[in-house]
């Protein structure tokens, strides 16, 4: 009987040791969660939309001016695993979107069907990014304490303009109980023009400018 008891004690010690080791590995495997506002680069960290700022921009929004309209749908993708060629990696939340532009009743471009594609890389969507600008930042000078701006990259699948770095900057500007977005669509750099060659395009299918979109 004593031999059996000793064996049980030994087995319990082994089990306890295994549990401790597994817990240790579990603690080491935990991902460091950082805010999207944090500029610190930590390999393996998760840059998360901690304050749910992205949520204010999710949905379908539409600008209308007579028979001209711009429809944009924005979605939130969480914990995208991004890898770099040097072996570094991290996770982050990303806002993605697609759009449809109708000019004088004629549909010029419609990328909205791409939202049905579950891309492994959110930057394959035609609107994508993770930049949230707070008051007193470069993008949000003069903003109120609760204001936030969402800055996303833009791609036109039908037009490539060398040198341009287009961006869409969104800001909530609700009024009269109606949810609205102000969109500033622009390029942050100039076009590269080859001497003696006339560039085919100087603007994307969706014209640069300012748009007021209403939540649909």
C-alpha positions in Angstrom: 0.0 0.0 0.0 2.9 2.3 0.8 4.4 1.7 -2.6 1.1 2.7 -4.3 0.9 5.9 -2.2 4.5 6.8 -3.2 3.7 6.3 -6.8 0.6 8.6 -6.6 2.7 11.3 -4.9 5.3 11.0 -7.7 2.6 11.2 -10.4 1.1 14.3 -8.7 4.5 16.0 -8.6 4.9 15.3 -12.3 1.5 16.6 -13.1 2.1 19.8 -11.1 5.4 20.3 -12.9 3.7 19.9 -16.3 1.0 22.4 -15.4 3.5 25.0 -14.3 5.5 24.6 -17.5 2.4 24.9 -19.6 1.3 28.0 -17.8 4.8 29.5 -18.3 4.6 28.9 -22.0 1.1 30.4 -22.0 2.3 33.6 -20.4 5.2 33.9 -22.8 2.8 33.4 -25.7 0.5 36.2 -24.8 0.5 39.0 -27.3 1.4 42.5 -26.2 -1.6 44.7 -27.0 -0.9 48.3 -28.0 -3.1 51.2 -29.1 -3.1 52.2 -32.8 -2.0 55.6 -31.5 1.2 54.1 -30.1 4.3 54.8 -32.2 6.5 52.3 -30.5 7.5 49.4 -32.7 7.3 46.1 -30.8 7.8 42.9 -32.8 4.9 40.5 -32.4 2.6 43.1 -30.7 -1.1 43.6 -31.6 -1.9 47.2 -32.5 -5.6 47.3 -31.6 -8.4 49.7 -32.1 -8.7 49.8 -28.3 -11.0 52.8 -28.2 -13.3 51.6 -31.0 -12.6 54.7 -33.1 -13.0 52.7 -36.3 -16.6 51.8 -35.4 -17.7 55.4 -36.0 -16.8 55.1 -39.7 -18.2 51.6 -40.4 -21.1 51.4 -42.9 -22.2 52.6 -46.2 -22.0 56.4 -46.9 -23.2 58.3 -50.0 -22.5 61.7 -51.5 -25.2 63.0 -54.0 -25.2 66.0 -56.3 -27.9 65.8 -58.9 -27.2 62.7 -61.0 -23.6 62.4 -59.7 -22.9 60.2 -56.6 -20.1 58.6 -54.7 -20.9 55.6 -52.5 -18.3 54.2 -50.1 -18.6 51.2 -47.8 -16.2 50.9 -44.9 -15.5 47.7 -42.9 -13.2 46.8 -40.0 -10.8 43.9 -40.2 -9.3 42.8 -36.8 -5.9 41.4 -35.9 -4.3 41.2 -39.4 -1.0 39.5 -39.2 1.6 41.6 -41.1 5.0 40.2 -42.0 8.1 42.0 -43.1 11.0 40.8 -45.3 13.4 41.2 -42.4 11.5 38.6 -40.4 9.6 41.1 -38.1 5.9 40.9 -37.8 3.0 42.3 -35.8 -0.8 42.3 -35.7 -3.1 45.3 -36.3 -6.7 46.3 -36.9 -7.3 47.7 -40.4 -10.2 49.7 -42.0 -11.0 48.6 -45.6 -13.4 49.9 -48.1 -14.7 49.9 -51.7 -16.6 52.5 -53.7 -18.9 53.3 -56.6 -18.8 56.6 -58.6 -21.6 57.7 -60.9 -21.1 60.9 -62.9 -24.1 62.5 -64.7 -26.0 59.3 -64.4 -23.2 57.2 -65.9 -21.4 54.6 -63.7 -17.7 55.3 -64.0 -16.3 52.7 -61.6 -17.7 50.2 -59.1 -15.4 48.2 -56.8 -18.1 47.4 -54.2 -18.2 43.7 -55.2 -14.7 43.3 -53.9 -16.1 43.5 -50.3 -17.4 40.0 -50.8 -13.8 38.8 -51.2 -12.2 37.7 -48.0 -8.7 38.7 -48.8 -5.9 37.4 -46.5 -4.3 40.8 -46.8 -6.7 43.7 -46.2 -4.4 46.0 -48.2 -5.7 44.2 -51.3 -8.9 46.2 -51.0 -9.0 49.5 -52.9 -9.4 51.6 -49.7 -7.3 50.5 -46.7 -5.4 51.8 -43.7 -5.0 52.1 -39.9 -4.3 55.7 -39.3 -6.6 57.5 -36.8 -5.7 61.1 -36.2 -6.3 62.7 -32.9 -6.5 66.5 -32.0 -3.3 68.4 -32.4 -1.8 65.8 -34.8 -0.7 66.8 -38.2 -4.0 65.7 -39.7 -6.2 67.1 -37.0 -4.9 70.6 -36.1 -7.8 72.6 -34.7 -9.9 69.6 -34.0 -12.1 69.4 -30.9 -11.2 67.1 -28.0 -13.5 64.4 -29.2 -12.8 64.7 -33.0 -11.1 61.9 -34.8 -10.1 61.6 -38.5 -9.6 58.4 -40.4 -6.9 58.5 -43.0 -6.9 55.7 -45.6 -4.9 54.9 -48.8 -6.7 54.7 -52.1 -6.3 52.6 -55.3 -8.0 53.1 -58.7 -7.8 49.7 -60.4 -8.2 51.4 -63.8 -5.7 54.2 -63.5 -2.1 54.3 -62.3 -0.5 57.7 -61.9 3.2 57.6 -61.2 4.2 59.8 -58.2 0.8 60.2 -56.8 0.1 59.0 -53.2 -3.7 59.3 -52.9 -5.4 59.3 -49.6 -8.9 59.6 -48.3 -9.4 61.5 -45.0 -12.8 61.0 -43.3 -14.3 62.9 -40.4 -17.7 62.6 -38.7 -19.7 65.8 -39.0 -23.2 64.7 -37.9 -25.9 67.3 -38.0 -29.7 67.4 -37.4 -29.6 63.9 -36.1 -28.2 62.6 -39.4 -24.9 60.7 -39.5 -22.5 62.3 -42.0 -18.9 62.0 -43.1 -16.7 64.7 -44.6 -14.3 63.3 -47.0 -11.2 65.0 -48.3 -9.8 63.1 -51.3 -6.3 64.3 -52.4 -2.8 63.3 -53.3 0.1 64.0 -50.9 2.7 64.0 -53.7 3.1 65.3 -57.2 2.9 63.4 -60.5 6.1 62.1 -62.1 6.1 63.3 -65.7 8.6 61.9 -68.3 10.0 64.7 -70.5 8.2 64.8 -73.8 5.5 62.3 -72.8 2.0 63.4 -72.1 0.6 61.5 -69.1 -2.7 59.7 -69.9 -4.3 60.8 -66.6 -3.8 63.6 -64.1 -6.8 62.5 -61.9 -8.4 59.2 -60.9 -11.8 58.0 -62.0 -13.1 59.5 -58.7 -12.2 63.2 -58.9 -10.1 64.8 -56.1 -12.1 67.1 -53.8 -14.3 67.4 -50.8 -17.4 65.3 -50.4 -20.2 65.2 -47.8 -21.5 61.7 -47.4 -24.6 60.6 -45.6 -25.0 57.3 -43.7 -27.3 54.9 -45.7 
